[in-house]
């Protein structure tokens, strides 16, 4: 199992992109614009998520000198 | 909608996504992730959503991947980074993503050169319709996503602001420590001058 936080964030991006692909495909199947509207919302959410996630990752690396997610078990409070 | 173009882009998307989650090198995984997002953009174009394809390339493959690359560059600074840079320029690192991206480029060039045929126009949902839906029944969602983006901006700024407080506070303290010494000089000379004038 991979525990690198950078790869975890990249995998979250892949999963959000898959959800957006499903929305756009469903919108194309029924010829409605709603699927593309939902994709725009997913895009905004993914952009904000990756900004906060990468800022947290930099803080994590400064404190623990590693990107291992298991290092966060030392966290107190 | 061209079926062969869709299948080529779909195979490339699945292959590159699998390569992203199996690579050990973060930069190589990011290159494959960019190719995967561009392949999904080609699928969007094929599905009759050209505006979504443009947004996918601009926001996902443009800004989000660039953010990841900035963070990877910030994580390994120093001598180790220059050694890592040398390995990144070897053809082994970039030949795979380059070939797959070239296939996608040829495919999108073929689709653009063929133009909007009647088959693709039947499925096409124009950006105008998307915009009307976005600012009609989904107006509340637009407001909510603007609040989300504002919160993300403030949160990322706050988290990034607290990363380097140590050198700044040390400099400030040193300035405070040296300022009484620097301030004592003019006072002494001024007092001497008043004594001389008296």
Interface residues (C-beta under 8 A of the other chain):
Chain A: X2 X4 X6 X7 X9 X10 X11 X13 X14 X17 X21 X24 X25 X27 X28 X31 X32 X33 X34 X36 X37 X39 X40 X41 X43 X44 X45 X46 X47 X48 X49 X50 X51 X52 X54 X55 X56 X57 X58 X59 X61 X62 X67
Chain B: X17 X20 X21 X26 X29 X30 X33 X36 X37 X40 X43 X44 X47 X48 X49 X51 X52 X55 X56 X59 X60 X63 X64 X67 X68 X71 X72 X74 X75 X123 X125 X129 X130 X132 X133 X134 X138 X141 X145 X148 X149 X151 X152 X153 X155 X156 X159 X160 X162 X163
